[in-house]
Amino acid sequence: MCFAFDARPPDLPAGLALRPIAGGAGTELLRLLSTDEVTPFAAALAESPGSDRAGVVILPDVRGLYPFYAELAERFAQAGHPAIALDYFGRTGGAEERGEDFEYMEHVAQTKLDQIQADTLAARRALVDHTGERPVFAVGFCFGGMQAFLAATSADLDLDGVVGFYGALDGSKRGFPSPPDVAGAMRCPVLGLFGGADQAISREQVAGFDRALDEAGVDHEIVVYPDAPHSFFDRRYEDHAEASADAWRRTLAFIER
């Protein structure tokens, strides 16, 4: 598991907010049809009226679309970046937001890369349909961080960059490619943000991913926060507020450069 159900996204650092935030109330719940033309799934859209800045597709952790990600979408919109957070489990769990009692792992086990990317493409198109043509980035967390790295290999998604917060680097246990193994196929810039005290992703794995991106000539930045654990990007983790603030700044700078 990545975040606890009651986790909250950290506030934007001072000076980065362009408009007020309403704690998730500013998002619109959408029911989208995947590009497989069969599967309906849920997504949460936060618009940023008047902004021509890049948009963001948010790829959640294993819990899917729950309040953390609806609020995170609004925080990106607060910074001028319209954002859409999607749910992975329309095929097995219905097109809805996820509650605390959702038994997510049985659904995670049934996910497949082509299906996630089909849903991601539908979310990308919905974002542009609602907010206008603009560059689009993917930002993912844990399981979703791995999906963001893998999304960089997709010509159909045509992303302008991807950000992975403590994205898993070994996909073999769940039948996914491992991001270091497909670095040569990545088509856009990559930002990876990792915790040095992460018990799930070793520093050796992170260094190996960095080397693979170097060898593939991919424009990238890998950042390790030495004392930060997995899922450090959580308002409740006051000891890691500095790392969260820096991660916000780096993510927004990456998207805006």
N, C-alpha and C positions, 0 to 999 in steps of 0.2 A: 504494500500500500504506500502511496505517496503522502498526500496531505490528509489530516483528520477531517471529518465532515464539517467541523466548526472552524476550520482554518479561514483566515481572511487575507486578501492580498495586502501587502504593505502599501502605505500611502505613497504617492508620488513625492519625490524630493522637492524641496522648496524651489519655486521658480519654474517648474515644469508643467504645472496645471494651467490650462487655458480657460477652463469653465468649471462650475461647481459639480460635485458628484453627489448622487442620491443613494449610494449604497446598494446598487443593483436594481433600483426601481426604474432607472432610465433605460433598461434593456427591453427589447420586444422578443417574445418567444415565437419562433417561426417553426412551421412544419414543412420541411423541404423534401423534395424527391431526389434521391441519389441519381447520378448520371448513369446508373445501371437501368434507370427508368422503371424500377420495380420497388425499391425500398424507400419508404418514408422515414425520416429521422428528425430529431429535434435540434434546434440551434437557437442561440441567444444573440441578438444583434443590438449593438450600441452605435448609434449614428453620431456624427460630429458635424452638425450643420454649419455650412460656410467654410469648412476646411477642405483644402485640396491636397492634404498630406497623404502619405501612403496608408493603405489599409492593412489590417492584421487578421489572419485566420488563427484562432487559438485551438491548439490540440491538447485536450486535458490529460490528466493522469488516468489510472485504471478505473476510477469511479465514474468517468464519463462527465456528462453535463450536470453539475450540481452548483450550489450558490457561489462557491469560490470563483468559478469561471465566468458566471454572469457578471459578478462584480468586477472581475479583472477586465472584461470587455469594456465596461463602463469607464474604468480607469484609463485604458488606452484612448477611449473617445475623449475623456477629459483632457488628455494631452494632445488632442487634435487628430488622432488616428482612429477612424471608424473601425470597429472590430466585430468579429463574429466568432462565437465559441460553439463547437459542434459536439454532438454525442455520437459515440461509436456503435451503439447497440440497437439501432432500429430494426435490424434483422431478427434479433433474438429477444429483445426486451421492450419493443414498442417505441413509438415516437413521443418521448416525454422526458421531462427533467427527472433527475435521479434523487431519491430521498436517502436518508441515512440507512434505511433497512434494505437497500438494494444489494442483492448478492452478486456483486460485480465480477468476481473472479470466474464464475462459470460462464459468463458472457465474454470476458476477455479471452478465455481459452478458445472461443469460436471465431475470433476476429481474424481476418486475412488482409494482407497488404493491399491487394488490388481493390478490396471493398472499402478499406479506409481511405485510399486515395480517390476512389470514385465519390465518396461522401465529401471529402475535402474539396474536390473540384466543384461539386454542387454548392458547397458553402462559399467558395471563392466567387463563383458566378453570382450567387445571391448578394454577397457583399457589394459587388460592382453594380448589380442591377439596382440596389437600393441607394447607393451613395455616389455612383458615377465612376467612370474609368479612372484608374489610378494605379501606381505600383502596389503590389500585394506581397506581404511577407507572412511566413508561418512562424508561430511561436509556440513551442510545446514544452511539456513538463513530464519528467520521468518517462513513462511509457509513451506519452505524447512527445517528449523530447526526442526519443528515438524515431518516432514517426515524422517529426520535423526534419531530422537529418536525412531520412530516407526520401522524404518529399523533394529534397534537393535534386534527386536523380530523375524526377519525372518531367518529361517534355510537356505532357498535357497540362500539368499544374502551372508551368511557366512562372515560377516564383522569382521574385527579385532578391530574395535572401531568406535564410532560415535561422532561427534562434532556438537552441535546445538548453533548457534548464535541467541540469543533472539527467540528461537523456541517457537511457540505457545503451551500452555500447556492445553488448552481446545479445543478439536476437535469436540465437540458435535454440534456446529452451522453448521458445514460443513459435518457432517456425518462420521467423523473420530473418532477412539478411542482417548481418552485423554492420553498422555504419563504417567502421574502418575498412571492411572488405570491399565496400562499394564507393570508396572515396573518389576513385577515378571516374565515376559516372556522375558526380555531383556537378550541377550546371550553374550554380549561383553561389554567392558568398555565404559563409557559415560562421556563426558565433556560438561557441559552446561555453556555458557557465556551470562550473562544477564546485562541489564542496570537498576540501581536502580531507575532511573527517567523515566522508561518506562511506558507510559500511557496505554499500551495494555496488559502488563503482570505484575501483582501485585507481590510485594515481598512475600505476603502470598502464592500465587501460586507457586513461586519458592521454598519457604521453604517447601511447601507440597510435591513438586517433590523430593526434597532432602531427606525428611523423607521416602518417598515411596521407593527410591533407597536404602536407609539404611536398611529398613525393608526387602527388597528383597535380600540383600546381593550382590548388583551389585557394582562392582568396578567403582567408579565415583568420579568426582570433579565438584562442582558447584561454579562458581565465579560470584559475583555481583559487578559491578563497580558503586559506590554509586551515582555519578552525571550524569551518562551516560544515554541518551535517547534510545529509540528504534532506530535501524539502525545507531548506533554510528560508526560502522566500515566503515567509508567513509572518503576519503582523504580531502574532503571539510571541515570536522568538526575539525578545528584546535584545538578547546578547548578540544577535546577528543582524541587528538593524542596519549597521554600517555596510555589511555585505549586500543586504537587500537594496539599500539606496544606491550603491555602486552598480548593482545589476540593473536596476531601473535606468540609470544614466547611460550605461553602456548599450542597453537594448534600444533605447530611444535614439541614441547617437548613431547606432548601426542602421536603424531604419531610416533615419533622416539624412544620412550622408549622401 
